[in-house]
């Protein structure tokens, strides 16, 4: 007997939504950013209320969104098998990073599965599917769904090479929200209001950050290493050796975690999520749906003026090359931007000299902007102590000058 077809397809999984429920609650607070208008036979019009309470089973879903349609039959194999597998492995991976307190074997396994989950989440939304349709010029829905299964790991090379930080909202009254675009890109010069739906290709830009809430009290932020080394890089400049679908080595011990965001900083992330949403956002409490009410309208371009989205540059290593040797005597290597030894720009000495200077300046500027605020940690205690000591030494050296301002 054939299994029953599923018709309600969640583009934001129920298990992910449930992470954002307030304790003891079964419903989310849902806000429709563009509520529909109903026209009655009399000609009168009425706009539906934008705010509702709904359970995760009712939120962020469409009928037959992933249904493959053939001449005489429908097939929900993508919903059941493709997303079923991605979600089964992605859910515990998200949990691992949500609770990160240091290095563990779970982090390695979690990293391996969170990347494909984030990639699939990026494309499984109606917006993601529309972007794929436009980008690939696939005319039929079946073709778009097939392309999604091939393209969903498009961003994993970029994310694997980025600098990872899990920031916390534990000390903030406001917590993170969930949107219909959970894996969100923020670039200060790429205004969401100026991007025609379904949006532009933001991932290759050096100043683009990936923002992905892991739960109400933690959020993953990934920044391109190029931007960490030189924050004066034009945000819309293409990142060095931007490419896709390539193997990347990532050292888990460099992941930063434990930095507590202020109330204002959590509100800023929620504002980014809201402005980059297509139609719906949800939260554990109603007031969290309106971050703009408690912000002093800094404007999109100025949201990160204090570098709160920037990982601690003192704790980002300045490596030049990665090498791996195998038991059979072969090896694999690339430079810090993923270039192979035969690339003419492999370990570019001019770029390295320039970035060493810009990195030093970035460390100093970051120290002044973030002085007195919560600091992240990395796995190695020695690296934490050394980096914090160097930063404090620098701040002490400029203290008299700073106090005269």
C-alpha positions as CSV (number, residue, x, y, z in Angstrom):
1,X,0.0,0.0,0.0
2,X,1.5,3.4,-1.0
3,X,2.2,5.9,1.7
4,X,-0.2,8.8,2.0
5,X,1.0,12.0,0.2
6,X,1.7,15.1,2.4
7,X,0.3,18.3,1.1
8,X,1.1,20.9,3.8
9,X,4.8,21.7,3.2
10,X,6.7,23.8,5.8
11,X,9.4,26.0,4.3
12,X,10.5,26.8,7.8
13,X,10.4,23.4,9.6
14,X,8.2,22.9,12.6
15,X,11.1,21.7,14.8
16,X,12.9,24.9,14.1
17,X,9.9,27.1,14.9
18,X,9.4,25.3,18.1
19,X,12.8,26.4,19.3
20,X,11.4,29.9,19.5
21,X,8.3,29.1,21.6
22,X,8.2,30.8,25.0
23,X,8.4,28.3,27.9
24,X,5.1,26.5,28.4
25,X,3.6,28.0,25.2
26,X,2.2,26.1,22.2
27,X,1.7,29.0,19.9
28,X,4.0,31.7,18.3
29,X,3.2,35.3,17.9
30,X,2.9,35.8,14.1
31,X,3.1,39.1,12.2
32,X,2.0,39.4,8.6
33,X,4.0,42.2,7.1
34,X,1.7,42.5,4.1
35,X,-1.8,41.3,5.2
36,X,-4.2,40.6,2.4
37,X,-7.3,42.7,1.7
38,X,-10.7,41.0,1.3
39,X,-13.3,42.4,-1.0
40,X,-16.9,41.7,-0.2
41,X,-19.7,41.3,-2.8
42,X,-21.0,44.7,-1.6
43,X,-17.7,46.3,-2.8
44,X,-16.5,46.9,0.7
45,X,-12.9,46.1,1.5
46,X,-11.3,44.9,4.7
47,X,-7.6,44.2,5.5
48,X,-7.0,41.1,7.6
49,X,-5.4,41.8,11.0
50,X,-1.6,41.5,10.7
51,X,-1.1,39.9,14.1
52,X,-2.2,36.4,15.1
53,X,-1.3,33.6,17.5
54,X,-0.6,30.4,15.7
55,X,1.0,27.0,16.3
56,X,4.2,26.0,14.4
57,X,2.1,23.5,12.4
58,X,0.2,26.5,10.9
59,X,3.1,28.9,10.3
60,X,5.4,29.2,7.4
61,X,3.8,26.6,5.2
62,X,2.2,26.3,1.8
63,X,0.1,23.7,0.1
64,X,2.0,21.3,-2.2
65,X,5.0,23.6,-2.3
66,X,7.4,20.8,-3.0
67,X,5.0,18.5,-4.9
68,X,6.3,17.1,-8.1
69,X,3.5,16.9,-10.7
70,X,3.4,14.5,-13.5
71,X,0.8,13.7,-16.2
72,X,-1.3,11.4,-14.0
73,X,0.2,11.6,-10.6
74,X,1.7,13.7,-7.8
75,X,4.8,12.9,-5.8
76,X,6.0,14.4,-2.5
77,X,9.3,12.6,-2.4
78,X,11.2,15.9,-2.1
79,X,9.3,16.7,1.1
80,X,9.5,13.3,2.6
81,X,13.0,12.1,1.6
82,X,15.1,15.2,0.7
83,X,13.9,17.6,3.4
84,X,13.2,14.7,5.7
85,X,16.9,13.7,5.6
86,X,18.2,17.3,5.7
87,X,16.0,18.1,8.7
88,X,16.8,14.9,10.6
89,X,20.5,15.7,10.6
90,X,20.1,19.5,10.7
91,X,18.0,19.6,13.9
92,X,20.6,18.1,16.3
93,X,23.3,20.2,14.5
94,X,21.5,23.4,15.2
95,X,21.1,22.2,18.9
96,X,24.9,21.6,19.2
97,X,25.7,25.2,18.1
98,X,22.9,26.7,20.1
99,X,24.5,25.2,23.2
100,X,28.1,25.6,22.3
101,X,30.4,26.1,25.3
102,X,33.7,24.9,23.7
103,X,35.1,22.2,21.5
104,X,33.7,18.7,21.5
105,X,33.3,15.8,19.0
106,X,29.7,16.9,18.6
107,X,30.9,20.2,17.1
108,X,32.7,18.4,14.2
109,X,29.6,16.3,13.4
110,X,27.3,19.3,13.9
111,X,29.4,21.4,11.5
112,X,29.2,18.7,8.9
113,X,25.4,18.7,9.0
114,X,24.5,22.3,9.7
115,X,26.0,23.5,6.4
116,X,23.7,21.5,4.1
117,X,20.7,22.3,6.4
118,X,21.5,26.1,6.1
119,X,21.9,25.7,2.4
120,X,18.6,23.9,2.0
121,X,16.9,26.4,4.3
122,X,18.2,29.2,2.1
123,X,16.5,27.8,-1.0
124,X,13.4,26.0,0.3
125,X,11.4,29.1,0.9
126,X,9.0,30.5,-1.7
127,X,11.5,33.3,-2.2
128,X,14.4,30.9,-2.6
129,X,12.5,28.9,-5.1
130,X,11.6,32.0,-7.1
131,X,15.2,33.1,-7.0
132,X,16.2,29.7,-8.4
133,X,13.6,29.9,-11.1
134,X,14.8,33.3,-12.2
135,X,18.4,32.5,-12.0
136,X,18.3,29.1,-13.8
137,X,15.4,30.1,-16.1
138,X,13.7,26.8,-15.3
139,X,10.2,27.1,-16.7
140,X,8.5,24.2,-14.9
141,X,8.1,23.8,-11.2
142,X,9.4,20.3,-11.4
143,X,12.6,21.7,-13.0
144,X,13.0,24.3,-10.2
145,X,12.7,21.6,-7.5
146,X,15.2,19.4,-9.2
147,X,17.6,22.4,-9.5
148,X,17.2,23.1,-5.8
149,X,18.5,19.6,-4.9
150,X,21.6,20.3,-7.0
151,X,22.2,23.9,-5.9
152,X,21.3,23.8,-2.2
153,X,25.0,23.5,-1.1
154,X,26.0,26.5,-3.3
155,X,27.0,28.6,-0.2
156,X,28.8,26.0,1.9
157,X,32.2,26.8,0.5
158,X,31.7,30.5,1.5
159,X,30.4,29.6,4.9
160,X,33.2,27.0,5.5
161,X,35.8,29.6,4.8
162,X,34.2,32.3,6.9
163,X,34.8,33.4,10.5
164,X,32.1,31.8,12.7
165,X,30.7,33.4,15.9
166,X,27.7,32.3,18.0
167,X,26.4,35.4,19.9
168,X,24.1,35.2,22.8
169,X,20.9,37.0,24.0
170,X,20.9,35.4,27.4
171,X,21.2,38.8,29.2
172,X,18.8,40.6,27.0
173,X,15.1,41.0,27.8
174,X,14.4,40.8,24.0
175,X,15.2,37.5,22.3
176,X,15.7,36.5,18.7
177,X,12.8,36.1,16.3
178,X,12.2,33.7,13.4
179,X,11.4,34.9,9.9
180,X,10.3,33.3,6.6
181,X,13.9,34.0,5.5
182,X,15.8,32.4,8.4
183,X,19.2,32.3,6.8
184,X,19.6,36.0,6.2
185,X,22.3,38.0,4.4
186,X,23.2,41.5,5.7
187,X,25.3,43.9,3.7
188,X,25.2,47.6,4.7
189,X,25.2,48.9,1.1
190,X,22.7,46.4,-0.3
191,X,19.5,47.9,0.9
192,X,16.6,45.4,1.0
193,X,14.1,48.0,-0.2
194,X,16.2,48.5,-3.4
195,X,16.4,44.9,-4.3
196,X,13.7,43.8,-6.6
197,X,12.0,40.5,-5.6
198,X,13.3,37.8,-5.3
199,X,16.6,39.6,-4.6
200,X,20.1,39.8,-5.9
201,X,23.1,37.5,-5.4
202,X,24.6,38.8,-2.2
203,X,26.8,35.9,-1.1
204,X,30.0,36.9,-3.2
205,X,30.2,40.4,-1.7
206,X,33.1,40.8,0.8
207,X,30.9,42.7,3.3
208,X,28.0,40.3,3.4
209,X,27.3,38.6,6.8
210,X,25.2,35.5,7.2
211,X,22.8,35.8,10.2
212,X,21.1,32.6,11.3
213,X,19.2,32.5,14.7
214,X,19.8,29.1,16.3
215,X,17.1,29.7,19.0
216,X,15.8,32.6,21.0
217,X,19.1,33.1,22.9
218,X,21.7,32.4,20.3
219,X,22.5,33.4,16.8
220,X,25.2,32.3,14.3
221,X,27.0,35.1,12.5
222,X,29.4,34.3,9.7
223,X,31.7,37.0,8.3
224,X,34.1,36.7,5.4
225,X,37.7,36.5,6.6
226,X,38.7,39.2,4.0
227,X,36.3,41.6,5.8
228,X,37.6,40.7,9.2
229,X,41.2,41.4,8.1
230,X,40.2,44.6,6.4
231,X,36.9,46.2,7.4
232,X,37.7,49.1,5.2
233,X,37.1,46.8,2.2
234,X,34.1,48.1,0.1
235,X,31.2,46.0,1.3
236,X,30.0,45.4,-2.2
237,X,33.5,44.3,-3.5
238,X,33.7,40.7,-4.6
239,X,35.4,38.5,-2.0
240,X,38.7,37.0,-3.0
241,X,38.4,33.7,-5.0
242,X,34.6,33.7,-4.7
243,X,33.5,30.2,-5.8
244,X,31.1,27.4,-5.0
245,X,30.9,23.6,-4.4
246,X,34.6,23.1,-3.3
247,X,35.9,21.2,-0.4
248,X,37.0,23.4,2.5
249,X,38.9,22.6,5.7
250,X,37.6,24.4,8.9
251,X,39.3,24.3,12.3
252,X,36.6,24.1,14.9
253,X,38.8,25.5,17.6
254,X,38.5,29.0,15.9
255,X,34.8,29.3,16.4
256,X,34.0,32.2,18.7
257,X,31.2,31.9,21.2
258,X,29.9,33.2,24.5
259,X,29.7,37.0,23.7
260,X,26.6,38.5,25.3
261,X,24.8,41.1,23.1
262,X,23.1,44.1,24.6
263,X,19.4,44.7,24.3
264,X,20.0,47.2,21.5
265,X,22.2,44.8,19.6
266,X,19.6,42.0,19.8
267,X,17.0,44.5,18.5
268,X,19.3,45.3,15.6
269,X,19.5,41.7,14.6
270,X,15.8,41.4,14.8
271,X,15.3,44.5,12.7
272,X,17.6,43.0,10.0
273,X,15.6,39.7,10.1
274,X,12.3,41.7,9.8
275,X,13.5,43.9,7.0
276,X,14.8,40.9,5.0
277,X,11.7,38.9,5.6
278,X,9.3,38.5,2.7
279,X,6.0,38.4,4.5
280,X,6.0,36.8,8.0
281,X,8.0,36.9,11.2
282,X,7.2,35.2,14.5
283,X,8.4,35.3,18.1
284,X,8.0,34.0,21.6
285,X,6.5,37.3,22.7
286,X,4.5,39.9,20.8
287,X,6.7,42.9,21.6
288,X,9.7,41.2,20.0
289,X,7.9,41.6,16.6
290,X,8.5,45.4,16.6
291,X,12.2,46.0,17.1
292,X,12.0,49.4,15.4
293,X,9.9,50.8,18.2
294,X,12.9,50.6,20.6
295,X,15.7,51.6,18.3
296,X,16.8,55.1,17.5
297,X,16.4,54.5,13.7
298,X,20.1,54.1,12.9
299,X,19.3,53.2,9.3
300,X,20.3,50.1,7.4
301,X,23.8,51.3,6.5
302,X,24.6,52.3,10.1
303,X,23.3,49.3,11.9
304,X,26.8,47.9,12.5
305,X,28.7,51.1,13.0
306,X,29.9,49.9,16.4
307,X,31.0,46.6,14.8
308,X,28.7,44.4,17.0
309,X,28.4,41.9,14.1
310,X,32.2,41.7,13.8
311,X,34.0,38.8,15.5
312,X,36.9,39.6,17.7
313,X,39.8,40.1,15.2
314,X,42.3,39.5,18.0
315,X,41.1,35.9,18.1
316,X,41.1,35.3,14.3
317,X,44.4,33.6,13.3
318,X,46.5,35.1,10.4
319,X,47.3,31.8,8.6
320,X,48.7,31.5,5.1
321,X,48.2,27.9,4.1
322,X,46.4,24.7,5.0
323,X,47.9,21.3,4.3
324,X,46.5,17.8,4.9
325,X,48.4,14.6,4.4
326,X,46.8,11.2,3.8
327,X,47.9,7.7,4.6
328,X,48.6,6.9,1.0
329,X,51.2,9.6,0.8
330,X,49.1,12.1,-1.1
331,X,48.3,15.6,0.3
332,X,45.9,18.4,-0.2
333,X,46.7,22.1,0.2
334,X,45.3,25.6,-0.4
335,X,46.1,29.1,0.8
336,X,44.0,31.1,3.2
337,X,41.6,32.1,0.3
338,X,41.2,28.6,-1.0
339,X,43.6,29.0,-4.0
340,X,45.7,26.0,-5.1
341,X,49.5,26.0,-5.6
342,X,49.2,26.4,-9.4
343,X,47.1,29.6,-9.0
344,X,49.3,32.6,-9.9
345,X,47.9,34.4,-6.8
346,X,48.6,31.5,-4.4
347,X,49.8,33.0,-1.1
348,X,49.9,36.5,-2.7
349,X,52.7,38.2,-0.7
350,X,51.5,41.7,-1.6
351,X,48.0,41.0,-0.3
352,X,49.3,39.4,2.8
353,X,51.5,42.4,3.6
354,X,48.6,44.8,3.0
355,X,46.2,42.7,5.1
356,X,48.7,42.3,8.0
357,X,48.7,46.1,8.3
358,X,44.9,46.4,7.9
359,X,44.4,43.6,10.4
360,X,46.4,45.4,13.0
361,X,44.4,48.6,12.4
362,X,41.2,46.5,12.6
363,X,42.2,45.1,16.0
364,X,42.8,48.6,17.3
365,X,39.6,50.0,16.0
366,X,37.6,47.0,17.2
367,X,39.1,47.4,20.7
368,X,38.0,51.1,20.9
369,X,34.5,50.4,19.6
370,X,34.0,47.3,21.8
371,X,35.8,48.4,25.0
372,X,34.0,47.4,28.1
373,X,31.6,45.1,26.4
374,X,31.3,41.3,26.5
375,X,34.1,39.3,24.8
376,X,33.8,36.1,22.9
377,X,35.9,33.0,23.7
378,X,37.5,30.3,21.6
379,X,38.4,26.8,22.4
380,X,42.1,27.3,23.4
381,X,42.3,29.0,26.8
382,X,45.8,30.2,26.0
383,X,44.6,32.0,22.9
384,X,41.8,33.7,24.9
385,X,44.2,34.9,27.5
386,X,46.8,36.1,25.0
387,X,44.3,37.9,22.8
388,X,42.5,39.6,25.7
389,X,45.8,40.6,27.2
390,X,47.0,42.2,24.0
391,X,43.8,44.0,23.6
392,X,43.9,45.4,27.1
393,X,47.5,46.4,26.7
394,X,46.6,48.4,23.6
395,X,43.7,50.1,25.4
396,X,45.9,50.9,28.4
397,X,48.4,52.5,26.0
398,X,45.9,54.9,24.6
399,X,43.9,55.5,27.8
400,X,45.4,58.9,28.6
401,X,44.8,60.1,25.0
402,X,41.3,58.7,25.1
403,X,40.5,60.3,28.4
404,X,41.4,63.7,27.1
405,X,38.9,63.6,24.3
